[in-house]
Amino acid sequence: MVTPAGRGYRARTRFRDLDGVTREVERSGATKGAARNALTGYLTERTTPAADAITAESLVRDVAAVWFAERCEGKRAIAENTRRRYREVIKDHVGPAVGSLRVREANVTRLDRFIKTVAADVGAPTAKLCATILRGVMGLAVRHGAAASNPMREVATVHVDHKEPRAMTFEEVTRAREAAARYSAGLPVVEGRKVHRGGSRATDLLEIVDVMLATGARIGEVLAIRWADVDLESGVLTVAGTVVASDTPAATPIRQPVTKGRKTLAYLLPAFGIEAIMRQRVAMTAANAEDLVFPSLAGTVRDPGNVRKTLHRVLGQVGLEWVTPHTFRKTVATVIEREADLPTATAQMGHSSEDVTRRHYVERAALGPDTRAITSKFVPASSND
């Protein structure tokens, strides 16, 4: 906004800084154009810190601002969700704890103590992210000659305990589909219970569940599918984007034109997957700006969090409160691995390595290896006669 001020003009706007705080910023000029240009120039400098000013006397928070700005640029810029998470961690943890240190003061002892404190007070996942950020920040300082070596290389590694993958059984999948179908139809999920009467009832919950089962795609990827990505004649569905929270105070969901793994995957749909898409096509009575197969009731990009809440509320009524959208992805991976092999499951998931699929997606079978030929030697068959 540009307004008269004395003998000139003043340009004013609200600007969200690199630390996540929104501040009012203004600059003046003799004319409207001059004031506007002065404000634009100032904001440009503020969003792109001077990398050539990094020295041993620089504050860690200033170097972090440069590092963050660099990570948001270029072809390999970090994704929207990662950007938002990095900003939060820098603002809430790195900045307050070690941001005021000068580069020369950020030694192994101080950084190691900080990482261990975060792990103890907040949790290992956040501590691991703090370590990732600081490793990049101090690496930038090394590249600019502000530090002789990266102290984060000597900081103790943060270990994050991962839960064993848990997949659904075929019976549980059937129960989940039946619950979703009843909810979508406006019926009580369990006979005798109250029917959900809210105006926000998801009438396409079964279709969303079926597409997850047919592909193993993430919930954000399913909600980002456009009609242009669907070829019902050949039974092929292409996943070429995902839904993420925008890097704004409101964190409005937006469609990102790349998947989490930055891959475009084409899935050959089984019959029930094609039927789910066809039911959704028939049920949709209005177009939406994004051409989405599963838009929100308002015709906008749908929030994955809302689907998670609905699914939890519905499946919790049939003893499946532990099931999340990601459980369907793990279930698909587990079934494919058991019925086919690990490479096929890895390809279906779009993972870069089989180890990721094995460790985080495929449920370990409770049945042990077939060692009967060995253990039978303890009691020879003839002794049982």
Buried (B, 14 or more C-beta within 10 A) or exposed (E): EBEEBEEEBBBBBEBBBBBBEEEEBBBBBEEBEBBBBBBEEBBEEBBEBEBEEBBBEBBBBBBBBBBBBBBBEEEEEBBBBBBBBBBEBBBBBBBEBBBEBBBBEBEBEBBBEBBBBBBEEBEBEBBBBBBBBBBBBBBBBBEBEBBEEBBBEEBEEBEEEEEEBEBBEEEBBEBBBEBBBBBBEEEEBEEEEEEBEEEEBBEBBBBBBBBBBBBBBBBBBBBBBBBEBBEEEEBBBBBBBBBBBBBEEEBEBBBBEBBBBEEBBEBEBBEEBBBBBEBBEEEBEEEBEBEBBBBBEEBBBBBBEBBBEBBBEBBBBBEBEEBBBBBBBBBBBBBBBBEEEBEBBBBBBBBEEBEEBBEBBBBEEEEEEEEEEEEEEEEEEEEEE
